[in-house]
Amino acid sequence: MPTTGGGAPALRAVFFGSPAFAVPCLEATARVAEVVAVVSQPDRPAGRGNAVTEPAVKTAARRLGLPVLQPEKIRPPAFGAELRALGADVFVVVAYGRILPQALLDLPRLGPWNVHASLLPALRGAAPIQWAIIRGDDRTGVSIMRMEAGLDTGPVAAVAATAIGDDDTAGTLAARLSRLGAELLAETLPAIAAGQASLRPQDEGAATLAPLLEKEDGHLDFTQPARAVSARARGVDPWPGAFAFLDPPPADDGQPLKLFVPRVLAGAAPAPPGTIAGAAPAGLVVACGEGAIAFAELQLPGRKRLPAAAVLAGKPGLAGAVLR
């Protein structure tokens, strides 16, 4: 059996995770513990071709030589018995994609632990990274929480914070928080193993929610101030993506125009909200309820994502149109 530097048996861990966000945490767990199994979502069709694709965590686990479990359902007693037989000291859960029932939470000797991408109790729920940007927060972080039955309500063992930049998207912020969470996990797991982790109850009065995003959450409202429009567009990048509709719609489609890389422009709104005021060095300029915003890249229906200048050169009639 692997041992720690002091000769004690290594912490036995079962890791639960699925997307790329969880991979650095899996790697960190494998450095400081004996990972006896990795639990990930089943392979699913993905991409334009709907090819069956394995979760990023499964790919990483195979690279690390770790056994992988991919149950379709996690509540049947047989799966609980399979986990119990592993004799894990801890469960580490990072973006697994399913809620673990109490019967599973009770299995590990030293408890189940979750790496959550917010400074709890802020932004409990499925999409904390996206909502931190959409809400206009200037900082967020990661929390390591001992899991319990409530939605991200458990006591917190450790936190690490990072600033949210004016150009951060949900994608760039997720990559940074993924690394930050892995570093914090590598520091915290040995303390958990030694019984030295200090738990802080969450302040229920300060709790906020971060619900799962829907496709419609990407629809931009240009009656809002430009800073709020920018925050929304960046918070839904890469999914579901920011979009708006030309009013009136073109005769041939009526499909949304997708908008990327927003930048808030100084000065007053150049026209009524939603009006495409033309081009600037920063991109396609759209008037907002307060100020204006420029999008450096656009994607017309059925076309590739291109620099705004290239799209305007091909469709000069966009200038003066209105986005709703």
ABEGO torsion letter per residue (X at the ends): XBBBAAGBBBBBBBBBBABAAAAAAAAAAAAABBBABBBBBBBBBBEAAGBBBBBAAAAAAAAAGBBBBBBABAABAAAAAAAAAAGBABBBBBGAGBBBBAAAAAABAAEBBBBBBBBOABGBEABAAAAAAAAGBABBEBBBBBBBABBGABBBABBBBBBBBAABBAAAAAAAAAAAAAAAAAAAAAAAAAGABBBBBBBAAABBBBBBBBAAAABBBAABBAAAAAAAAAAAOAOAEBBBBBOBBBAAAGBBBBBBGBBBBBEBBABBBGBBAEBBAAEBBBBBABEBBBBABBBBBGBBBBBAAAAAAABAAABGBBBX
